[in-house]
Amino acid sequence: MFKTMIDPKLRSQIVERLLAASDVDISAADVLDTTSFRELDLSSLILVALAAELEHELEINIDDDELSRIQTVGDLLKAIDSSQSQNRLP
């Protein structure tokens, strides 16, 4: 399993934003990397909007093809981590 280097504080903020957009009544502690957006009752439109916000805030770029493959919280975190890694100096 791929382990992200996402800052735990950033992960927590992302999960809180997902939960704020969701009508599902679960706590942040119950959201795992394997939790799907379908389980959170989040549409692809919400995911695209969130990704656009994160791209702007974190100064990253998530490729459209990669974005279309994101199905879980972990997928989103991996995409963010990958984009951040590309922006890091060697």
Secondary structure by P-SEA (a helix, b strand, c coil): cccccccaaaaaaaaaaaaaaccccccccccccccccccccccaaaaaaaaaaaaaaacccccaaaaaacccaaaaaaaaaaaaaaaccc
